Amino acid sequence: MPQQLIVGAGMVGRPLAERLMIRGDQVTVGTRSGAAAPGVESVVLNASDAQTFTRAATGMSTIFLCINPRYTDWPTQWPPVIDAALTAASVTGARLVMMGNLYPYGSPTGPMTEHSPETTTETKGLVRKELWHRVRDAHDRGEIRAVEVRASDYFGPGVVGTAHLDDRFFRAILESKTARVVGRPGRVHSWSYLPDIVTTLVAAADYRGDWGRLWHVPSTAITRDDIAAQLNRRYGTHGTVAGYPQWLLKSLGALNPMMHEIWAASYQLRVPYIIDSAETERELGVGKTPWPDALAATADSYRSSGDTA
């Protein structure tokens, strides 16, 4: 029976644990709090501590690194986590599958493939770029086996918090109100459905071919104006979408570090931002959930809570 270690129990880590458990794997979830996840073993794990990370990874087939520090903490928190993960993977022989994003590519001029140049000049993009390069270099030296799975902005049933397509967006539209968003709601943007992210992570871990590479999650490219229109037609609502002015985000960023980081990454939502996953679909045999099904499942999850009309 494969033994899997998932580091992080957030929006990606929890459904990944459930998927692996359902297929019969033995799953351990490591978090700072050791919070229990249904049906899996939970351990206290400080991901930046190489000793405890290595101990947790001993005997594991795969390490899935699914943590996501706050934007403002990326430059300080990510490097020691990668140090610890590289040590754990090297010592134990466990494969390393990193959950990543599109930040390293910078502002795109067309669809982003697994081989697009990483042209970012923004702080968070530079951090993520450096992390992957360190992991890839360790793989190339034969010290570990590793891959990174990159997704665009995620959405799905129960997503809450700071995602760009989260509960606040859906609830506003379903209540016939205005959803306030970062960027231009009329720009096409790729959205990665959480179950499809999980599918890609599992397929990447099971891949028998070459590692040391990137995989892209199959995603749907659509504007937020179109999403609102589709929801309105389906549910008989009259919600609209409006973007925050850039000057406002920049002004708030001068006072609030978190808002500064949101403003700095807002270019992703002001230009066409499209992920190409043709190679991943061909090599891993994964595909995206049909958009109408993903949209309905997500919207219905908020409706079922009883908080919308």
N, C-alpha and C positions, 0 to 999 in steps of 0.2 A: 504494500500500500504506500503510495507516494506521501511524503511528509512535507508540508508546505508552511513556511513562515511568512506571514503578512505583517509588515511593519506599518502601523497606522490603521485606525478603525473609523475613518471618515466616510465621505460620500462614495469613495471608490473601494476602500478597504473592506467595509462591511458586506456589500453585495458580492465582492470577490470571494470572501470567506464562505458565504452561503453557497455560491456556485460550486466551489471546490468541494465543499462538504457534501453537497447533493450528489456529486459524481463519485463519491466514495473516498476522497483523499482525507488524510489526517491533517487537520489544520490547526495551527497555533497563531494567535493574533497578539502582537506585542505593542503595547502603548505605555506611555509614561504612568498612567493611572492603574494599568492592569485591568481596565474595565472589561467586564465579561461580555462576550459576544455569544448569542444563542447558538448552542450546539457545538462550539469549538472551545479549545483550550486557550486560556488567556494568561499572559505573563506580563510582569512589569518590565519595561524595556526603555531605557534611555538610549535613543538611537545614536547619540553622539558619543557614547561610551563603548569603545572597541571591545573591552573585555566582556561586558554583559551582552553585547550584540553577538559576539562570537559564541558565547555560551548558549544563547537562544537559538543560534543557527546550526549548532552541532547536530548532525544526523538528518538535516533537512535536505530535500531535493532542490528546492528553490526558495530564494528570498524575493518576495515581492515588496519593493520599496514604494509605499503609497502615502507617505506623509506629505504635508503641504504647509510649511510655516507661513505666518503672516507675511504679506508683501514686505513690510518694513524690516523683517528679520531675515530675509533671504541671504544678504551678504555675510551675516554672522553665524547663522544657524546651519546653513547647508554645507559649508566645507567640512566641519567636524563630522557631520552625519555621513558624508561620502567617505571620509577617512575610515570611519568605523565599519561602514558597509564593505569597503574594499578589503579591509583586514578580515572581516568575518567570512566573506566569500572565498578569500585566498586560503585561509586556515582550514575551513571546513569542506571546501570543494563544492559548496552549494552554488547553483547558478543564480545570477542576479538579474532580475527583471525590474527595470525602473519605470515608474509612471512619469511621463514627461508632458511637455506642452510645446507650443509653436513659437514661443518667445525668441529662441535663438535665430530664427529666420529674419527678424526685423520686419520692416514695412515691405510687403511683397509687391512685385510688379506683375504677378500672375499666380496661378495655382501653385501651392507649395507641395513638392514631392519629397520623398525620403532622401533625395539627392540634391535638393535645392541648396544654394550657398547660404551660409549662416552669416548674415550681414548686420546683425543687431548692433546698435550703439547704446542701447538703453540698459540701465543697471541690471534689472532683473533678467533681461535676455542674456547679458554677459555672464551672469552667475550661472544660469542654466546651461549655457554653451560650455563654460569651463567644466562644469560637473560632468557632462556627457563626454567631453574630450578626455578627462581623467579616467573615466570608466572604460572608454573605448581603448585608450592607450594601455591600460592594465590588461585588457583582453588581448590586445595585439601582442603583448609581451608574453602571453601564455600563463599569466598569473591567475586569471579567472575566466569564466564564460559569462558574457553579459549582453543584454540588449536594452533598448529603450523604446517604449511605446508612447507615441506622441498623439495627443488629442487636442481638438479645439475646445472652445468653451462648452462645458457639459450642461445637460438638462436631463430631467427624468422625474418619475414619481417621487414625491417627498423631498425634492431638492429645496433647501432653505439656505438663508445666509446671504452671501455676497456674490452669488453667481449672477451673470447678466441675464439669464433666462430662468429665474428662480420663482419661488412662490409669490413674491410681490408683483412680478410681471403678470403672471397668470391670474392672480386674484383681481388685479386692477381691471384687466380686460373682461373677466367673467362677471365683474360687478358694474360693467359699463362705465368705468372710470378711465382716467388717463394714466398709462404706465410711463413713468419718468425713467429714462435710460441714459447711459453713457454713449456718446457717439451719435452717428446719423442713422436713425431707424430705417431709412430707405436704402442703405447700403447692404449688398448681399454679404452674408457671413455664414461660415460653416458652424454647425452645431452638432456636438457629439453626444449621442444618447447613452446614458449610463450603462444599460445592459450591453450595448455594443462595445463600450470601453472594456467591460469585464470579459466579453467574448474574445476580444483581441489580446488582452493580457494572457488569458489561458492558452490561446492558440500560439502565442509567441513563446510561452514557456515549454510547450509541447513540440515545438518545431525541431525537426531532425536535421535541417540543413545548417548553413553557416550562421554563426552568431556574430557578435561584435558589430551590430548594425541597428538601424532605426526601422520601426514599423509605424504606419499611420492608421488611426482608427477610421473606418468608413463612416462618413458623416454626411449630413444634408446641408446644402448651401441655400439660404433663403433669407429675405429681409424680415426684420421685425414688424414692419408694416404689413407684410403679407401674412405673417403668423397671426397678427391681430385680426386681419380680415377673415382668415380661415376659422378662427375661434368664434368670431361674431356670427358667421354663417352657420356654424355647427350648433351653437348654443342660443342663438337669437339675441345676442348681446350687442352692445354698441360701444365697446371700448376703443380707445385710441392710444397712440404712442407718440411721445414727444421727447426729444433729446435735450439734455442739460446744455446750456451754452458753454462753449469751451472756456470763455473768460471766467465763468463762475467756478468751474472745476479748478482752473489754475489759481484763482484767488483763494479758494478754500485750501488748496494744496500748500499755499504759503503759510498757512496757520496750522494745518493738520498733516502730519507725515503720511498717514494712510491715504488721505485724499490726494497728496502729491503723487504717490505711486499709482493710484488709479488714473490720474490725469496723464502721467508719463506713459502708461500703457494704452491710453484711449485711442491711439492711432489705429489699433487693431479693429476698431469699430467705426472708423471714419473713412476707410478705404475698403474695396472689395477684398475679403479675407477668406480664401478658399483653400481647403486642404484636399490634396489629391491622394487617394489611397489605392489606386489601381494595382500597384505592385503588391501591396499587402493583401488585397483581395485575391489576387492570382496565386501568390505563394502560400498564404496561410489558409485560403479557402473560406475566409469570413466575409460577410456582407452586412450591410446596414439594415436595421429594422425599417420596413416601409414607413415613410414619413407620416401618413395619416394615422397609422397605428400608434407610433411613438407619441405624436401630438395628443391624440385622444387619451391614451393611458396617463400621460402627464397631467392634462387638464382634469380628467376625472378623479385623479388622486386628491386634488385640492377641493373639488366639488364634494367629494365624499366626506370631507372633514366637517361639512356643515357650515363652513364659514362664508360661503358664497351663495348668491341667490340661485 
